[in-house]
Amino acid sequence: MSGIKVEGYKTSEVLAALAQVFEGYNDAERAAQLKKNNGVFEFRVKNAAGQEALWTIDLKKTGTVKKGEAKALGLKPDVTIILSDETFVNIADGKLTGQKAFMTGALKTKGNMMLATKLDGVLKSTKGKAKL
């Protein structure tokens, strides 16, 4: 998981926990998640210092979380989600929905916006597993 964590980003803690959840899936659970979500999510997250970090969740083929831009990882993002570290953590904690964040301008998307609506469900699987 150390390859996912980035100092100064609480988002990386959530995504590291999500990666552990995905690793714990058996083949049937993994296949169900891939079928349910069927997409590649790229996250562009800015921290309080204004620096940007990127992560990619592949829920199309492998069910994995990786640090880096989707293209650099040999993937084509179906949706790119642009948000702050604080907004991401609030969505993961259930304090904010992805839809509300989008409507208030705290979250922006490029690509398949309907896929972005599945973000809340994907992040719910980390509930209680990430130490924030």
N, CA, C and O atoms as CSV, one atom per row, in Angstrom:
chain,resi,resn,atom,element,x,y,z
A,1,MET,N,N,0.807,-1.197,0.000
A,1,MET,CA,C,0.000,0.000,0.000
A,1,MET,C,C,0.848,1.257,0.000
A,1,MET,O,O,0.350,2.338,-0.314
A,2,SER,N,N,2.121,1.136,0.346
A,2,SER,CA,C,2.958,2.328,0.448
A,2,SER,C,C,3.057,3.050,-0.884
A,2,SER,O,O,3.309,4.255,-0.903
A,3,GLY,N,N,2.867,2.356,-1.995
A,3,GLY,CA,C,2.912,2.988,-3.299
A,3,GLY,C,C,1.712,3.877,-3.564
A,3,GLY,O,O,1.731,4.674,-4.502
A,4,ILE,N,N,0.670,3.754,-2.757
A,4,ILE,CA,C,-0.544,4.534,-2.939
A,4,ILE,C,C,-0.530,5.770,-2.054
A,4,ILE,O,O,-1.035,6.823,-2.443
A,5,LYS,N,N,0.046,5.644,-0.867
A,5,LYS,CA,C,0.022,6.744,0.096
A,5,LYS,C,C,0.973,7.870,-0.308
A,5,LYS,O,O,2.096,7.642,-0.756
A,6,VAL,N,N,0.472,9.094,-0.130
A,6,VAL,CA,C,1.257,10.288,-0.419
A,6,VAL,C,C,1.124,11.217,0.773
A,6,VAL,O,O,0.016,11.555,1.189
A,7,GLU,N,N,2.255,11.625,1.318
A,7,GLU,CA,C,2.231,12.516,2.470
A,7,GLU,C,C,1.523,13.817,2.111
A,7,GLU,O,O,1.733,14.377,1.035
A,8,GLY,N,N,0.679,14.288,3.028
A,8,GLY,CA,C,-0.045,15.526,2.804
A,8,GLY,C,C,-1.397,15.344,2.147
A,8,GLY,O,O,-2.086,16.322,1.858
A,9,TYR,N,N,-1.787,14.085,1.907
A,9,TYR,CA,C,-3.080,13.781,1.291
A,9,TYR,C,C,-3.816,12.729,2.121
A,9,TYR,O,O,-3.387,11.578,2.191
A,10,LYS,N,N,-4.919,13.125,2.747
A,10,LYS,CA,C,-5.750,12.154,3.465
A,10,LYS,C,C,-6.423,11.211,2.479
A,10,LYS,O,O,-6.756,10.076,2.821
A,11,THR,N,N,-6.622,11.688,1.254
A,11,THR,CA,C,-7.200,10.871,0.189
A,11,THR,C,C,-6.423,9.565,0.032
A,11,THR,O,O,-7.012,8.506,-0.186
A,12,SER,N,N,-5.102,9.649,0.143
A,12,SER,CA,C,-4.278,8.460,-0.076
A,12,SER,C,C,-4.551,7.391,0.981
A,12,SER,O,O,-4.435,6.199,0.694
A,13,GLU,N,N,-4.915,7.802,2.206
A,13,GLU,CA,C,-5.260,6.832,3.256
A,13,GLU,C,C,-6.532,6.073,2.876
A,13,GLU,O,O,-6.618,4.856,3.039
A,14,VAL,N,N,-7.512,6.813,2.369
A,14,VAL,CA,C,-8.784,6.201,1.955
A,14,VAL,C,C,-8.544,5.234,0.804
A,14,VAL,O,O,-9.061,4.116,0.801
A,15,LEU,N,N,-7.756,5.673,-0.175
A,15,LEU,CA,C,-7.505,4.823,-1.341
A,15,LEU,C,C,-6.653,3.604,-0.983
A,15,LEU,O,O,-6.826,2.540,-1.577
A,16,ALA,N,N,-5.748,3.741,-0.032
A,16,ALA,CA,C,-4.967,2.585,0.427
A,16,ALA,C,C,-5.900,1.572,1.097
A,16,ALA,O,O,-5.750,0.366,0.903
A,17,ALA,N,N,-6.856,2.059,1.881
A,17,ALA,CA,C,-7.831,1.167,2.523
A,17,ALA,C,C,-8.705,0.496,1.464
A,17,ALA,O,O,-9.027,-0.687,1.577
A,18,LEU,N,N,-9.086,1.252,0.441
A,18,LEU,CA,C,-9.891,0.687,-0.647
A,18,LEU,C,C,-9.110,-0.400,-1.376
A,18,LEU,O,O,-9.670,-1.439,-1.727
A,19,ALA,N,N,-7.823,-0.167,-1.603
A,19,ALA,CA,C,-6.974,-1.170,-2.258
A,19,ALA,C,C,-6.940,-2.456,-1.426
A,19,ALA,O,O,-6.975,-3.553,-1.984
A,20,GLN,N,N,-6.872,-2.328,-0.096
A,20,GLN,CA,C,-6.882,-3.512,0.781
A,20,GLN,C,C,-8.203,-4.258,0.684
A,20,GLN,O,O,-8.232,-5.488,0.672
A,21,VAL,N,N,-9.297,-3.506,0.614
A,21,VAL,CA,C,-10.622,-4.131,0.457
A,21,VAL,C,C,-10.650,-4.922,-0.847
A,21,VAL,O,O,-11.082,-6.075,-0.867
A,22,PHE,N,N,-10.187,-4.301,-1.941
A,22,PHE,CA,C,-10.174,-4.983,-3.239
A,22,PHE,C,C,-9.301,-6.237,-3.201
A,22,PHE,O,O,-9.666,-7.266,-3.769
A,23,GLU,N,N,-8.144,-6.152,-2.530
A,23,GLU,CA,C,-7.242,-7.308,-2.440
A,23,GLU,C,C,-7.877,-8.452,-1.665
A,23,GLU,O,O,-7.558,-9.617,-1.898
A,24,GLY,N,N,-8.773,-8.122,-0.746
A,24,GLY,CA,C,-9.436,-9.139,0.061
A,24,GLY,C,C,-10.597,-9.835,-0.639
A,24,GLY,O,O,-11.128,-10.824,-0.132
A,25,TYR,N,N,-10.988,-9.327,-1.790
A,25,TYR,CA,C,-12.100,-9.939,-2.526
A,25,TYR,C,C,-11.704,-11.293,-3.082
A,25,TYR,O,O,-10.575,-11.490,-3.532
A,26,ASN,N,N,-12.650,-12.225,-3.045
A,26,ASN,CA,C,-12.432,-13.470,-3.769
A,26,ASN,C,C,-12.813,-13.210,-5.230
A,26,ASN,O,O,-13.265,-12.114,-5.564
A,27,ASP,N,N,-12.638,-14.191,-6.084
A,27,ASP,CA,C,-12.881,-13.982,-7.519
A,27,ASP,C,C,-14.318,-13.561,-7.814
A,27,ASP,O,O,-14.550,-12.702,-8.665
A,28,ALA,N,N,-15.279,-14.158,-7.120
A,28,ALA,CA,C,-16.691,-13.834,-7.357
A,28,ALA,C,C,-17.011,-12.398,-6.932
A,28,ALA,O,O,-17.728,-11.682,-7.632
A,29,GLU,N,N,-16.473,-11.983,-5.778
A,29,GLU,CA,C,-16.702,-10.616,-5.297
A,29,GLU,C,C,-16.067,-9.593,-6.248
A,29,GLU,O,O,-16.655,-8.554,-6.548
A,30,ARG,N,N,-14.865,-9.909,-6.708
A,30,ARG,CA,C,-14.166,-9.012,-7.633
A,30,ARG,C,C,-14.956,-8.898,-8.941
A,30,ARG,O,O,-15.136,-7.800,-9.467
A,31,ALA,N,N,-15.420,-10.027,-9.455
A,31,ALA,CA,C,-16.191,-10.021,-10.703
A,31,ALA,C,C,-17.475,-9.208,-10.537
A,31,ALA,O,O,-17.876,-8.490,-11.454
A,32,ALA,N,N,-18.118,-9.316,-9.381
A,32,ALA,CA,C,-19.347,-8.561,-9.118
A,32,ALA,C,C,-19.068,-7.057,-9.103
A,32,ALA,O,O,-19.845,-6.281,-9.659
A,33,GLN,N,N,-17.955,-6.635,-8.466
A,33,GLN,CA,C,-17.594,-5.212,-8.431
A,33,GLN,C,C,-17.276,-4.689,-9.838
A,33,GLN,O,O,-17.678,-3.583,-10.200
A,34,LEU,N,N,-16.562,-5.483,-10.615
A,34,LEU,CA,C,-16.211,-5.063,-11.966
A,34,LEU,C,C,-17.464,-4.919,-12.821
A,34,LEU,O,O,-17.600,-3.961,-13.581
A,35,LYS,N,N,-18.378,-5.879,-12.691
A,35,LYS,CA,C,-19.620,-5.835,-13.462
A,35,LYS,C,C,-20.474,-4.642,-13.036
A,35,LYS,O,O,-21.059,-3.964,-13.881
A,36,LYS,N,N,-20.548,-4.387,-11.740
A,36,LYS,CA,C,-21.379,-3.311,-11.188
A,36,LYS,C,C,-20.870,-1.928,-11.604
A,36,LYS,O,O,-21.668,-1.051,-11.935
A,37,ASN,N,N,-19.555,-1.729,-11.588
A,37,ASN,CA,C,-18.989,-0.405,-11.839
A,37,ASN,C,C,-18.483,-0.215,-13.267
A,37,ASN,O,O,-18.705,0.839,-13.863
A,38,ASN,N,N,-17.821,-1.202,-13.810
A,38,ASN,CA,C,-17.362,-1.228,-15.196
A,38,ASN,C,C,-16.777,0.104,-15.681
A,38,ASN,O,O,-17.276,0.707,-16.631
A,39,GLY,N,N,-15.722,0.544,-15.017
A,39,GLY,CA,C,-15.097,1.779,-15.457
A,39,GLY,C,C,-13.755,2.042,-14.814
A,39,GLY,O,O,-13.393,1.426,-13.812
A,40,VAL,N,N,-13.024,2.967,-15.407
A,40,VAL,CA,C,-11.738,3.406,-14.876
A,40,VAL,C,C,-11.927,4.838,-14.369
A,40,VAL,O,O,-12.264,5.745,-15.131
A,41,PHE,N,N,-11.700,5.019,-13.062
A,41,PHE,CA,C,-11.835,6.323,-12.415
A,41,PHE,C,C,-10.437,6.922,-12.249
A,41,PHE,O,O,-9.546,6.273,-11.701
A,42,GLU,N,N,-10.246,8.138,-12.712
A,42,GLU,CA,C,-8.995,8.838,-12.457
A,42,GLU,C,C,-9.317,10.006,-11.523
A,42,GLU,O,O,-10.244,10.776,-11.776
A,43,PHE,N,N,-8.549,10.128,-10.451
A,43,PHE,CA,C,-8.752,11.194,-9.477
A,43,PHE,C,C,-7.598,12.180,-9.554
A,43,PHE,O,O,-6.432,11.790,-9.505
A,44,ARG,N,N,-7.933,13.465,-9.676
A,44,ARG,CA,C,-6.960,14.557,-9.609
A,44,ARG,C,C,-7.317,15.329,-8.350
A,44,ARG,O,O,-8.317,16.045,-8.302
A,45,VAL,N,N,-6.479,15.172,-7.332
A,45,VAL,CA,C,-6.787,15.705,-6.003
A,45,VAL,C,C,-5.772,16.782,-5.624
A,45,VAL,O,O,-4.561,16.574,-5.698
A,46,LYS,N,N,-6.300,17.939,-5.216
A,46,LYS,CA,C,-5.424,19.032,-4.752
A,46,LYS,C,C,-5.479,19.084,-3.234
A,46,LYS,O,O,-6.550,19.013,-2.631
A,47,ASN,N,N,-4.301,19.210,-2.626
A,47,ASN,CA,C,-4.251,19.324,-1.162
A,47,ASN,C,C,-4.295,20.791,-0.756
A,47,ASN,O,O,-4.388,21.674,-1.608
A,48,ALA,N,N,-4.228,21.046,0.541
A,48,ALA,CA,C,-4.324,22.411,1.077
A,48,ALA,C,C,-3.193,23.307,0.564
A,48,ALA,O,O,-3.352,24.524,0.481
A,49,ALA,N,N,-2.059,22.706,0.223
A,49,ALA,CA,C,-0.914,23.477,-0.271
A,49,ALA,C,C,-1.034,23.788,-1.768
A,49,ALA,O,O,-0.173,24.463,-2.334
A,50,GLY,N,N,-2.102,23.296,-2.407
A,50,GLY,CA,C,-2.316,23.550,-3.828
A,50,GLY,C,C,-1.596,22.586,-4.743
A,50,GLY,O,O,-1.584,22.776,-5.959
A,51,GLN,N,N,-0.987,21.540,-4.170
A,51,GLN,CA,C,-0.299,20.540,-4.990
A,51,GLN,C,C,-1.316,19.494,-5.458
A,51,GLN,O,O,-2.300,19.222,-4.770
A,52,GLU,N,N,-1.069,18.913,-6.630
A,52,GLU,CA,C,-1.984,17.918,-7.184
A,52,GLU,C,C,-1.328,16.543,-7.214
A,52,GLU,O,O,-0.156,16.402,-7.561
A,53,ALA,N,N,-2.114,15.531,-6.842
A,53,ALA,CA,C,-1.674,14.137,-6.951
A,53,ALA,C,C,-2.765,13.377,-7.695
A,53,ALA,O,O,-3.936,13.756,-7.660
A,54,LEU,N,N,-2.371,12.309,-8.364
A,54,LEU,CA,C,-3.318,11.533,-9.167
A,54,LEU,C,C,-3.335,10.075,-8.730
A,54,LEU,O,O,-2.303,9.491,-8.399
A,55,TRP,N,N,-4.530,9.506,-8.738
A,55,TRP,CA,C,-4.726,8.085,-8.486
A,55,TRP,C,C,-5.708,7.551,-9.505
A,55,TRP,O,O,-6.530,8.294,-10.042
A,56,THR,N,N,-5.618,6.243,-9.771
A,56,THR,CA,C,-6.518,5.593,-10.718
A,56,THR,C,C,-7.095,4.337,-10.078
A,56,THR,O,O,-6.371,3.525,-9.502
A,57,ILE,N,N,-8.409,4.197,-10.190
A,57,ILE,CA,C,-9.082,2.974,-9.744
A,57,ILE,C,C,-9.580,2.267,-11.000
A,57,ILE,O,O,-10.390,2.813,-11.749
A,58,ASP,N,N,-9.093,1.060,-11.221
A,58,ASP,CA,C,-9.516,0.264,-12.375
A,58,ASP,C,C,-10.606,-0.703,-11.920
A,58,ASP,O,O,-10.323,-1.743,-11.325
A,59,LEU,N,N,-11.843,-0.346,-12.205
A,59,LEU,CA,C,-12.968,-1.243,-11.914
A,59,LEU,C,C,-13.584,-1.729,-13.222
A,59,LEU,O,O,-14.786,-1.975,-13.318
A,60,LYS,N,N,-12.718,-1.858,-14.223
A,60,LYS,CA,C,-13.145,-2.375,-15.519
A,60,LYS,C,C,-12.534,-3.752,-15.757
A,60,LYS,O,O,-13.207,-4.669,-16.228
A,61,LYS,N,N,-11.225,-3.888,-15.420
A,61,LYS,CA,C,-10.531,-5.155,-15.696
A,61,LYS,C,C,-9.938,-5.813,-14.463
A,61,LYS,O,O,-10.076,-7.024,-14.287
A,62,THR,N,N,-9.267,-5.026,-13.590
A,62,THR,CA,C,-8.486,-5.671,-12.527
A,62,THR,C,C,-8.990,-5.456,-11.109
A,62,THR,O,O,-8.662,-6.246,-10.224
A,63,GLY,N,N,-9.771,-4.419,-10.864
A,63,GLY,CA,C,-10.223,-4.139,-9.496
A,63,GLY,C,C,-9.063,-3.714,-8.614
A,63,GLY,O,O,-8.867,-4.252,-7.524
A,64,THR,N,N,-8.287,-2.732,-9.100
A,64,THR,CA,C,-7.111,-2.280,-8.358
A,64,THR,C,C,-7.091,-0.758,-8.228
A,64,THR,O,O,-7.732,-0.037,-8.992
A,65,VAL,N,N,-6.336,-0.298,-7.238
A,65,VAL,CA,C,-6.099,1.129,-7.022
A,65,VAL,C,C,-4.606,1.364,-7.198
A,65,VAL,O,O,-3.786,0.653,-6.617
A,66,LYS,N,N,-4.254,2.368,-8.007
A,66,LYS,CA,C,-2.839,2.673,-8.228
A,66,LYS,C,C,-2.628,4.170,-8.180
A,66,LYS,O,O,-3.518,4.949,-8.521
A,67,LYS,N,N,-1.431,4.566,-7.751
A,67,LYS,CA,C,-1.075,5.970,-7.768
A,67,LYS,C,C,-0.610,6.307,-9.174
A,67,LYS,O,O,0.151,5.558,-9.786
A,68,GLY,N,N,-1.076,7.440,-9.676
A,68,GLY,CA,C,-0.627,7.897,-10.982
A,68,GLY,C,C,-1.769,8.144,-11.947
A,68,GLY,O,O,-2.917,7.770,-11.707
A,69,GLU,N,N,-1.414,8.785,-13.039
A,69,GLU,CA,C,-2.361,9.112,-14.098
A,69,GLU,C,C,-2.724,7.832,-14.850
A,69,GLU,O,O,-1.864,6.987,-15.099
A,70,ALA,N,N,-3.983,7.696,-15.207
A,70,ALA,CA,C,-4.453,6.490,-15.894
A,70,ALA,C,C,-3.640,6.209,-17.162
A,70,ALA,O,O,-3.216,5.077,-17.393
A,71,LYS,N,N,-3.428,7.229,-17.969
A,71,LYS,CA,C,-2.697,7.063,-19.231
A,71,LYS,C,C,-1.296,6.517,-18.995
A,71,LYS,O,O,-0.833,5.650,-19.736
A,72,ALA,N,N,-0.614,7.027,-17.955
A,72,ALA,CA,C,0.732,6.564,-17.624
A,72,ALA,C,C,0.729,5.108,-17.154
A,72,ALA,O,O,1.747,4.420,-17.234
A,73,LEU,N,N,-0.423,4.645,-16.666
A,73,LEU,CA,C,-0.561,3.260,-16.201
A,73,LEU,C,C,-1.082,2.337,-17.304
A,73,LEU,O,O,-1.371,1.165,-17.063
A,74,GLY,N,N,-1.198,2.884,-18.517
A,74,GLY,CA,C,-1.666,2.088,-19.652
A,74,GLY,C,C,-3.178,1.932,-19.692
A,74,GLY,O,O,-3.691,1.005,-20.317
A,75,LEU,N,N,-3.897,2.837,-19.026
A,75,LEU,CA,C,-5.361,2.768,-18.981
A,75,LEU,C,C,-5.960,4.029,-19.591
A,75,LEU,O,O,-5.311,5.073,-19.652
A,76,LYS,N,N,-7.198,3.919,-20.040
A,76,LYS,CA,C,-7.929,5.086,-20.528
A,76,LYS,C,C,-9.024,5.372,-19.509
A,76,LYS,O,O,-9.898,4.532,-19.295
A,77,PRO,N,N,-8.991,6.545,-18.877
A,77,PRO,CA,C,-10.013,6.833,-17.870
A,77,PRO,C,C,-11.393,7.014,-18.502
A,77,PRO,O,O,-11.532,7.707,-19.509
A,78,ASP,N,N,-12.399,6.397,-17.915
A,78,ASP,CA,C,-13.772,6.617,-18.362
A,78,ASP,C,C,-14.293,7.921,-17.776
A,78,ASP,O,O,-15.105,8.614,-18.388
A,79,VAL,N,N,-13.808,8.246,-16.571
A,79,VAL,CA,C,-14.170,9.507,-15.937
A,79,VAL,C,C,-12.979,10.013,-15.137
A,79,VAL,O,O,-12.305,9.247,-14.449
A,80,THR,N,N,-12.731,11.317,-15.237
A,80,THR,CA,C,-11.716,11.965,-14.424
A,80,THR,C,C,-12.461,12.841,-13.429
A,80,THR,O,O,-13.297,13.660,-13.811
A,81,ILE,N,N,-12.151,12.661,-12.152
A,81,ILE,CA,C,-12.818,13.401,-11.084
A,81,ILE,C,C,-11.793,14.345,-10.469
A,81,ILE,O,O,-10.734,13.923,-10.006
A,82,ILE,N,N,-12.130,15.629,-10.474
A,82,ILE,CA,C,-11.222,16.669,-9.994
A,82,ILE,C,C,-11.825,17.281,-8.738
A,82,ILE,O,O,-12.935,17.812,-8.771
A,83,LEU,N,N,-11.086,17.206,-7.621
A,83,LEU,CA,C,-11.616,17.697,-6.351
A,83,LEU,C,C,-10.487,17.945,-5.367
A,83,LEU,O,O,-9.332,17.601,-5.620
A,84,SER,N,N,-10.845,18.554,-4.230
A,84,SER,CA,C,-9.843,18.802,-3.196
A,84,SER,C,C,-9.725,17.581,-2.294
A,84,SER,O,O,-10.615,16.733,-2.247
A,85,ASP,N,N,-8.618,17.514,-1.587
A,85,ASP,CA,C,-8.383,16.444,-0.616
A,85,ASP,C,C,-9.516,16.420,0.412
A,85,ASP,O,O,-10.033,15.355,0.750
A,86,GLU,N,N,-9.894,17.586,0.900
A,86,GLU,CA,C,-10.946,17.695,1.913
A,86,GLU,C,C,-12.288,17.187,1.380
A,86,GLU,O,O,-13.005,16.481,2.089
A,87,THR,N,N,-12.634,17.540,0.142
A,87,THR,CA,C,-13.891,17.090,-0.457
A,87,THR,C,C,-13.903,15.578,-0.601
A,87,THR,O,O,-14.906,14.932,-0.298
A,88,PHE,N,N,-12.793,15.008,-1.062
A,88,PHE,CA,C,-12.712,13.552,-1.224
A,88,PHE,C,C,-12.946,12.852,0.113
A,88,PHE,O,O,-13.724,11.902,0.192
A,89,VAL,N,N,-12.278,13.318,1.152
A,89,VAL,CA,C,-12.406,12.701,2.476
A,89,VAL,C,C,-13.834,12.850,2.999
A,89,VAL,O,O,-14.366,11.918,3.603
A,90,ASN,N,N,-14.462,14.004,2.777
A,90,ASN,CA,C,-15.843,14.198,3.214
A,90,ASN,C,C,-16.804,13.257,2.495
A,90,ASN,O,O,-17.765,12.776,3.095
A,91,ILE,N,N,-16.553,12.993,1.223
A,91,ILE,CA,C,-17.377,12.031,0.486
A,91,ILE,C,C,-17.155,10.629,1.048
A,91,ILE,O,O,-18.111,9.889,1.280
A,92,ALA,N,N,-15.894,10.266,1.264
A,92,ALA,CA,C,-15.574,8.935,1.805
A,92,ALA,C,C,-16.171,8.731,3.196
A,92,ALA,O,O,-16.595,7.626,3.537
A,93,ASP,N,N,-16.205,9.802,4.004
A,93,ASP,CA,C,-16.772,9.719,5.360
A,93,ASP,C,C,-18.290,9.726,5.368
A,93,ASP,O,O,-18.904,9.457,6.401
A,94,GLY,N,N,-18.907,10.029,4.229
A,94,GLY,CA,C,-20.354,10.104,4.163
A,94,GLY,C,C,-20.904,11.455,4.618
A,94,GLY,O,O,-22.116,11.614,4.760
A,95,LYS,N,N,-20.021,12.426,4.846
A,95,LYS,CA,C,-20.462,13.767,5.265
A,95,LYS,C,C,-20.973,14.574,4.076
A,95,LYS,O,O,-21.646,15.590,4.251
A,96,LEU,N,N,-20.652,14.118,2.869
A,96,LEU,CA,C,-21.015,14.811,1.638
A,96,LEU,C,C,-21.238,13.754,0.571
A,96,LEU,O,O,-20.531,12.747,0.538
A,97,THR,N,N,-22.218,13.973,-0.303
A,97,THR,CA,C,-22.408,13.046,-1.422
A,97,THR,C,C,-21.679,13.594,-2.640
A,97,THR,O,O,-21.451,14.798,-2.759
A,98,GLY,N,N,-21.325,12.701,-3.526
A,98,GLY,CA,C,-20.676,13.123,-4.758
A,98,GLY,C,C,-21.560,14.080,-5.549
A,98,GLY,O,O,-21.067,15.040,-6.142
A,99,GLN,N,N,-22.877,13.816,-5.557
A,99,GLN,CA,C,-23.811,14.659,-6.292
A,99,GLN,C,C,-23.842,16.078,-5.711
A,99,GLN,O,O,-23.836,17.058,-6.456
A,100,LYS,N,N,-23.876,16.181,-4.381
A,100,LYS,CA,C,-23.914,17.502,-3.748
A,100,LYS,C,C,-22.599,18.246,-4.015
A,100,LYS,O,O,-22.599,19.448,-4.280
A,101,ALA,N,N,-21.483,17.517,-3.943
A,101,ALA,CA,C,-20.183,18.133,-4.219
A,101,ALA,C,C,-20.143,18.667,-5.653
A,101,ALA,O,O,-19.599,19.742,-5.909
A,102,PHE,N,N,-20.722,17.906,-6.582
A,102,PHE,CA,C,-20.762,18.330,-7.983
A,102,PHE,C,C,-21.630,19.573,-8.141
A,102,PHE,O,O,-21.244,20.530,-8.813
A,103,MET,N,N,-22.802,19.551,-7.518
A,103,MET,CA,C,-23.749,20.667,-7.643
A,103,MET,C,C,-23.198,21.963,-7.042
A,103,MET,O,O,-23.545,23.052,-7.499
A,104,THR,N,N,-22.351,21.854,-6.031
A,104,THR,CA,C,-21.789,23.049,-5.393
A,104,THR,C,C,-20.455,23.456,-6.010
A,104,THR,O,O,-19.854,24.444,-5.588
A,105,GLY,N,N,-19.989,22.708,-6.998
A,105,GLY,CA,C,-18.744,23.047,-7.673
A,105,GLY,C,C,-17.488,22.529,-6.989
A,105,GLY,O,O,-16.375,22.825,-7.425
A,106,ALA,N,N,-17.662,21.749,-5.907
A,106,ALA,CA,C,-16.504,21.212,-5.188
A,106,ALA,C,C,-15.900,20.004,-5.903
A,106,ALA,O,O,-14.774,19.606,-5.608
A,107,LEU,N,N,-16.646,19.423,-6.841
A,107,LEU,CA,C,-16.188,18.271,-7.602
A,107,LEU,C,C,-16.493,18.545,-9.069
A,107,LEU,O,O,-17.593,18.979,-9.412
A,108,LYS,N,N,-15.522,18.291,-9.925
A,108,LYS,CA,C,-15.715,18.460,-11.365
A,108,LYS,C,C,-15.395,17.134,-12.033
A,108,LYS,O,O,-14.593,16.345,-11.534
A,109,THR,N,N,-16.033,16.906,-13.161
A,109,THR,CA,C,-15.779,15.653,-13.882
A,109,THR,C,C,-15.458,15.929,-15.339
A,109,THR,O,O,-15.865,16.939,-15.913
A,110,LYS,N,N,-14.710,14.991,-15.918
A,110,LYS,CA,C,-14.467,14.970,-17.362
A,110,LYS,C,C,-14.770,13.544,-17.787
A,110,LYS,O,O,-14.308,12.593,-17.156
A,111,GLY,N,N,-15.539,13.391,-18.847
A,111,GLY,CA,C,-15.858,12.050,-19.314
A,111,GLY,C,C,-17.248,11.619,-18.887
A,111,GLY,O,O,-18.173,12.431,-18.857
A,112,ASN,N,N,-17.397,10.359,-18.561
A,112,ASN,CA,C,-18.684,9.743,-18.245
A,112,ASN,C,C,-19.183,10.169,-16.862
A,112,ASN,O,O,-18.824,9.576,-15.845
A,113,MET,N,N,-20.011,11.202,-16.851
A,113,MET,CA,C,-20.508,11.733,-15.585
A,113,MET,C,C,-21.365,10.706,-14.842
A,113,MET,O,O,-21.367,10.685,-13.612
A,114,MET,N,N,-22.076,9.874,-15.554
A,114,MET,CA,C,-22.917,8.864,-14.898
A,114,MET,C,C,-22.061,7.861,-14.121
A,114,MET,O,O,-22.483,7.366,-13.075
A,115,LEU,N,N,-20.888,7.565,-14.615
A,115,LEU,CA,C,-19.978,6.676,-13.892
A,115,LEU,C,C,-19.536,7.328,-12.588
A,115,LEU,O,O,-19.371,6.652,-11.572
A,116,ALA,N,N,-19.347,8.638,-12.622
A,116,ALA,CA,C,-18.946,9.369,-11.414
A,116,ALA,C,C,-19.980,9.237,-10.308
A,116,ALA,O,O,-19.633,9.329,-9.130
A,117,THR,N,N,-21.248,9.023,-10.661
A,117,THR,CA,C,-22.292,8.880,-9.640
A,117,THR,C,C,-22.118,7.599,-8.828
A,117,THR,O,O,-22.717,7.458,-7.761
A,118,LYS,N,N,-21.312,6.671,-9.315
A,118,LYS,CA,C,-21.059,5.422,-8.581
A,118,LYS,C,C,-19.980,5.580,-7.515
A,118,LYS,O,O,-19.716,4.654,-6.748
A,119,LEU,N,N,-19.358,6.762,-7.471
A,119,LEU,CA,C,-18.254,7.009,-6.534
A,119,LEU,C,C,-18.649,6.752,-5.082
A,119,LEU,O,O,-17.901,6.109,-4.345
A,120,ASP,N,N,-19.809,7.245,-4.666
A,120,ASP,CA,C,-20.241,7.063,-3.278
A,120,ASP,C,C,-20.260,5.577,-2.901
A,120,ASP,O,O,-19.784,5.193,-1.833
A,121,GLY,N,N,-20.810,4.757,-3.784
A,121,GLY,CA,C,-20.897,3.320,-3.517
A,121,GLY,C,C,-19.537,2.652,-3.439
A,121,GLY,O,O,-19.315,1.781,-2.598
A,122,VAL,N,N,-18.631,3.055,-4.310
A,122,VAL,CA,C,-17.276,2.490,-4.302
A,122,VAL,C,C,-16.580,2.829,-2.989
A,122,VAL,O,O,-15.944,1.970,-2.379
A,123,LEU,N,N,-16.700,4.076,-2.556
A,123,LEU,CA,C,-16.009,4.508,-1.342
A,123,LEU,C,C,-16.642,3.949,-0.069
A,123,LEU,O,O,-15.968,3.854,0.956
A,124,LYS,N,N,-17.908,3.582,-0.114
A,124,LYS,CA,C,-18.572,3.028,1.082
A,124,LYS,C,C,-17.898,1.743,1.547
A,124,LYS,O,O,-17.969,1.402,2.728
A,125,SER,N,N,-17.252,1.033,0.646
A,125,SER,CA,C,-16.613,-0.229,1.028
A,125,SER,C,C,-15.410,0.000,1.936
A,125,SER,O,O,-14.903,-0.954,2.525
A,126,THR,N,N,-14.934,1.251,2.065
A,126,THR,CA,C,-13.802,1.532,2.964
A,126,THR,C,C,-14.282,2.004,4.333
A,126,THR,O,O,-13.470,2.176,5.242
A,127,LYS,N,N,-15.574,2.214,4.493
A,127,LYS,CA,C,-16.118,2.767,5.744
A,127,LYS,C,C,-15.545,2.026,6.945
A,127,LYS,O,O,-15.675,0.808,7.066
A,128,GLY,N,N,-14.920,2.777,7.815
A,128,GLY,CA,C,-14.368,2.187,9.037
A,128,GLY,C,C,-13.009,1.533,8.867
A,128,GLY,O,O,-12.421,1.072,9.845
A,129,LYS,N,N,-12.495,1.485,7.640
A,129,LYS,CA,C,-11.210,0.824,7.419
A,129,LYS,C,C,-10.057,1.814,7.292
A,129,LYS,O,O,-8.909,1.473,7.575
A,130,ALA,N,N,-10.363,3.044,6.866
A,130,ALA,CA,C,-9.297,4.058,6.738
A,130,ALA,C,C,-9.206,4.860,8.022
A,130,ALA,O,O,-10.219,5.251,8.602
A,131,LYS,N,N,-7.982,5.098,8.456
A,131,LYS,CA,C,-7.761,5.911,9.657
A,131,LYS,C,C,-7.527,7.343,9.219
A,131,LYS,O,O,-6.470,7.680,8.686
A,132,LEU,N,N,-8.533,8.186,9.452
A,132,LEU,CA,C,-8.420,9.580,9.002
A,132,LEU,C,C,-8.220,10.517,10.150
A,132,LEU,O,O,-8.106,11.725,9.948
